[in-house]
Amino acid sequence: MADITAPTLIPAARSNENRSTTPGSTGFKSFIASGWADRTDVLTDAREQAPFAAARRERLSAAYPGQRLIIPAGRLKQRSNDTDYAFRAHSAFAYLTGWGSDSEPGAVLVLEPAAAGGHDATLYFRERAGRDSDEFYANPDIGEFWIGPRPSVAQVASDLALHVRGIAELAGVLSAVDSETLVLREADPTFTDQVDEARLRFVAERVLGSNATDSPFSIEINAEHEPDAGLARDLSEMRLVKDAFEIAQMRLAIAATARGFDDVIADLPRSSQHARGERLVEGVFNTRARTDGNTVGYDTIAASGPHACILHWTRNDGAVAPGDLILIDAGVELDSYYTADITRTLPINGVYTEVQRLVYETVREAADAAFAVVRPGAVFREVHAAAMAVIARRTAEWGMLPVTAEEALQPENGQHRRYMVHGTSHHLGIDVHDCAQARRDMYLDAVLEPGMVFTIEPGLYFQPDDLTVPAEFRGIGVRIEDDILVTEAGGENLSAAIPRTATEVEAWIAAAQR
């Protein structure tokens, strides 16, 4: 059994190259440890989201009286050899702390049951290395010479309005773990293993006494703790209804995304001259995402011509040919991690052909029908049903279905789904597919409430080799996606300012390329 008193939250460097070339002489160590100006921590007021995060922790606390709750941020993930992917904290951790793009790998939020009721929240993280340690220059994972200045415990505590401790003190939490302790398993599998081992030890000591660690029985107990799944579910369901801060962040993310689409359209003449023009489209949008936000909320889809019929086309290595359409599915993620998710399908030369316009306007008709359903009290799945009714009716009118539209819409049939196999909506927020672990009756079968944010994104995709459709339709893929807020009065299309009708899109392109 691993030593639970010494958590290994920061991985060692994966390459010997950096360490082998770091100076290690006595003279160097003595010299580099001296001659530094005194540091004065500048403590800021708590960030805007801090009171909202505190309210979320209170809601979670009320659902788990008397239980210790552990929510890790996660750690760096290896990309290749000694390089890592950019760190992104687990969404539930960010939701409960307010720590987004500036969060630290290996941090852990602990909600400890309080004697007076409720929980005391403490954030543990690897504080910056002092000049009396060699880590500040010799550790490529956390050293300031390698990754830049890192905050102190006091700075993080002030910024997040949270009680903060150094990571070494997390050992005390692990030593106190009992069978009622819950952990968000998926956030940090390595740390979850340590919690599992601590729970095994606790149970074994209750069964076998103080010699439990010498018995194989402790290892045979099932470490998978089923109640952990309930914690993950509840953290997903908490996000189904957004608070005022979240809604404001969604508006900002959508506005930044709109600017990204403007950039892409202005650059289409250049993109269409390159053999891999889809890459240029992706790059232009991603530049906006890095300029106005943290990054993209998901891999940008820049799908030109028949690639638009591939739902998650992210290779983006094709040409952007005049006369074709390009389907762009993209969203800017802010530093708070809240992301937009917008799709527009554009005529590359600025004008839709007759058939392209017919398909595009049909998809918009389906989107408008779905939006008309949105109101408090409606059921989430009714949004999808409204869009599907339009798709079935139009594809039947075009002679593509072997049955009538009414027959296709029967549960045992669904022939129209050949041309749109995906769903019409998903929740959106701090994740692009937010609330994904919510129960079915809280998601697909849920009654809409004010504060819910989700997409409406119908599409039609006619594969290049699909013989059930007329030749002039083959290779055309269209999707229109908007981000919707449920309000007391009905629904608000948060992305309505981004041109939607075929005529508006053509005017948009013409104006941007003058």
Salt bridges, closest charged atoms under 4 A:
ASP41 OD1 - ARG128 NH2 2.65
ASP84 OD1 - ARG14 NH2 2.01
ASP102 OD2 - ARG47 NH2 2.58
GLU104 OE1 - ARG150 NE 3.31
GLU112 OE2 - ARG68 NH2 2.83
GLU135 OE2 - ARG126 NH2 2.54
GLU144 OE1 - ARG39 NH2 2.63
ASP159 OD2 - ARG47 NH2 2.39
GLU169 OE1 - ARG165 NE 3.75
ASP178 OD1 - ARG68 NH1 3.82
GLU186 OE2 - HIS90 NE2 2.67
ASP188 OD1 - ARG75 NE 3.07
ASP196 OD2 - ARG185 NH2 2.62
ASP196 OD1 - ARG199 NH2 2.70
GLU224 OE2 - ARG185 NE 3.30
ASP228 OD2 - ARG185 NH1 2.84
ASP228 OD2 - ARG199 NH2 2.76
ASP234 OD1 - ARG233 NH2 3.02
GLU237 OE1 - ARG439 NH2 2.72
ASP243 OD2 - ARG56 NH2 2.88
ASP263 OD2 - ARG288 NE 2.71
ASP267 OD1 - ARG270 NE 2.80
GLU278 OE2 - HIS307 ND1 2.83
ASP292 OD2 - ARG259 NE 2.81
ASP292 OD2 - ARG288 NH1 3.03
ASP329 OD2 - ARG479 NH2 2.91
GLU333 OE1 - ARG88 NE 3.15
ASP341 OD2 - HIS426 NE2 2.99
GLU361 OE1 - ARG364 NH2 2.56
GLU365 OE2 - ARG393 NH2 2.85
GLU365 OE1 - ARG394 NE 2.92
ASP368 OD2 - ARG364 NH1 3.17
ASP368 OD1 - ARG500 NH2 3.09
GLU397 OE1 - ARG394 NH1 2.83
ASP431 OD1 - ARG88 NH1 3.93
ASP431 OD2 - ARG239 NH2 3.38
ASP434 OD1 - ARG239 NH2 2.86
ASP434 OD2 - LYS242 NZ 2.86
ASP445 OD1 - ARG381 NE 2.67
ASP445 OD2 - ARG440 NE 3.59
GLU457 OE2 - HIS426 NE2 3.03
GLU457 OE1 - ARG479 NE 3.89
ASP466 OD1 - ARG418 NH2 2.85
GLU481 OE2 - HIS426 NE2 3.76
ASP482 OD1 - ARG344 NH2 2.79
ASP482 OD2 - ARG500 NE 2.83
GLU492 OE2 - ARG251 NH1 2.82
GLU506 OE1 - ARG357 NH2 2.78
